[in-house]
Amino acid sequence: MTMTQTGPSSIGEATFAEFAGGLRGTALRPGDEDYDRERNIWNGAHDRRPAVIARCAGVADVIRTIDLARSEGLPLAVRGGGHSIAGFSTCDEGIVLDLSPMKGVRVDPAHRRVTAQAGCRWQDLDAETQQFGLALTGGLMSTTGIAGFTTGGGLGWLMRRCGLASDNLVGADVVTADGQFIHTDAGEHPELFWGLRGGGGNFGVVTSFEYQLHDVGPTVYAGLVFYPADEAEQVLRGYRAACAQAPDELTTLVNMTTAPPVPFLPESVHGKPIIAVGGCWSGELDAGEAATAAFRSLGTVISDVFAPNPYAAWQQALDPLFPRGMHNYFRSAFLRTAGDASLRALLDSFARLPNAMSELHLYRLGGAVSRVAADATAFSQRDQEYLVEVIARTPTAEGFGAVVDWARGVTSALGPDAAMYVNFTGEGSESIVRASYPPDTYRRLVAVKDQYDPTNLFRLNQNIPPSV
Ligand SMILES: Cc1cc2nc3c(=O)[nH]c(=O)nc-3n(C[C@H](O)[C@H](O)[C@H](O)COP(=O)(O)OP(=O)(O)OC[C@H]3O[C@@H](n4cnc5c(N)ncnc54)[C@H](O)[C@@H]3O)c2cc1C
């Protein structure tokens, strides 16, 4: 998986010295002690060597870094939590604008609001908001950054009740390509605000996000139930039927995977294909057992670990299964409905899992996600009932090409024209990005791009090129 990233390879000594000297954070170059640690992102498939990594301490550093990239004509990679699967948050011979030192969070419990700097990960936000029994939809893994996650849409365990992360955004501070610092919300720069909620990092660098919050937990009823792989068809059909009756407080997914060697699974299934249903009920705790029952009786139960869990702990429960540094490639396909042909295609792909690290997820969307008008945000796939996520991984580069081929085959079998979710894609060709949005949405995104980034300074992303 390589992206072409071109540009001049060096910054003059005097220019660099002036830039670094003016930062409140730090600027690293090849040879600096922390350079190798900081150049890496979560996805080990993208081994890049930026000319400068600017570890920004605040808005002033962000403005200086954008100005440097523009004046030097260098590629600019923007990094929040560093979880870009396509590798957009690093680059060769360009500048990485790293927001990860910016982790300030302020919760306003009285108004159910939180303001968070763009370097936060979901675990940072959850820790602060859960102190007050509040939350918004965050990632299924707590290590993901709020910035890339929110600007791409943001789906997670609370989405059917609370909407996507981006549906909860009420305002943002942004530095634009010409170095202007602006605030955007429903009333100020409304088209930018629309574009930031699903259009990715195309329009500027968000320095802080303001979200509305919901009463959540702090204990939720959540877990996983595991069934034998040879009952997968029955489980998928039963899952589809159970989803049709599920209340909004319950978000679920199916995971077709290989049983990890965890103590709550019998040794006899370790390393064998297995199908699991995961869920999070965030309604009244006492009602959790009954609300999840239909999903926990879809076949022969190998193990059922649904239980009351602290929400913040449930958010971190899957983190160990997705460590940094492996070679990763994700793909996805929205499904308007989960018809029999789609289920058959998924079963066939499951039967051909290329290794024990690769897996398939089927998310049930709907609920609050579907009640937002399609033109209210740039994430406009509101009538899609399901999303398939394909995760292809190898520990190193060895064998990576074969698992990528398998992942591409999965989505082709589901229908080559199915739209992808921009946060679940391992590549960002123009055709994939264009197909990820309905035509009207795409045209509107181009208009926002023309207004806020006409020279395409922010192009290392699921890129929407300007029209001129
Ligand atoms: C292990 C793992 C689990 C995941 N789980 C989920 C999940 O449950 N739900 C879900 O919806 N997605 C999930 N994702 C996908 C995730 O939402 C995207 O990869 C997202 O881009 C990660 O955000 P980040 O800030 O960590 O990424 P980064 O790599 O830091 O940034 C990715 C891109 O986002 C843009 N960006 C980053 N910061 C800013 C900013 N401050 N302003 C403007 N643009 C910015 C840039 O274009 C950048 O290239 C997961 C990814 C991984 C690797």
The ligand as an ORCA input file, in Angstrom:
! r2SCAN-3c Opt
* xyz 0 1
  C      -7.906      0.409     15.664
  C      -8.908      1.306     14.997
  C     -10.216      1.326     15.457
  C     -11.154      2.158     14.851
  N     -12.445      2.149     15.306
  C     -13.355      2.975     14.735
  C     -14.696      3.015     15.204
  O     -15.069      2.334     16.138
  N     -15.567      3.859     14.584
  C     -15.183      4.673     13.552
  O     -16.024      5.423     13.056
  N     -13.919      4.655     13.102
  C     -13.008      3.828     13.668
  N     -11.735      3.795     13.190
  C     -11.380      4.637     12.044
  C     -10.992      6.015     12.533
  O     -12.156      6.772     12.776
  C     -10.157      6.754     11.474
  O      -9.004      6.014     11.195
  C      -9.809      8.157     11.937
  O      -9.292      8.878     10.853
  C      -8.808      8.133     13.060
  O      -8.657      9.399     13.611
  P      -7.243      9.844     14.207
  O      -7.342     11.251     14.642
  O      -6.772      8.819     15.173
  O      -6.374      9.691     12.903
  P      -5.140     10.468     12.292
  O      -4.342      9.427     11.600
  O      -4.440     11.324     13.264
  O      -5.833     11.380     11.225
  C      -6.499     10.836     10.115
  C      -6.907     11.943      9.192
  O      -7.921     12.714      9.824
  C      -7.752     14.082      9.500
  N      -7.474     14.833     10.727
  C      -6.799     14.419     11.821
  N      -6.761     15.401     12.727
  C      -7.424     16.447     12.201
  C      -7.742     17.738     12.662
  N      -7.376     18.159     13.859
  N      -8.434     18.559     11.859
  C      -8.837     18.152     10.632
  N      -8.569     16.931     10.148
  C      -7.875     16.085     10.917
  C      -6.590     14.184      8.560
  O      -7.048     14.115      7.221
  C      -5.807     12.941      8.876
  O      -5.020     12.490      7.817
  C     -10.771      2.979     13.772
  C      -9.456      2.959     13.325
  C      -8.533      2.131     13.917
  C      -7.143      2.103     13.404
*
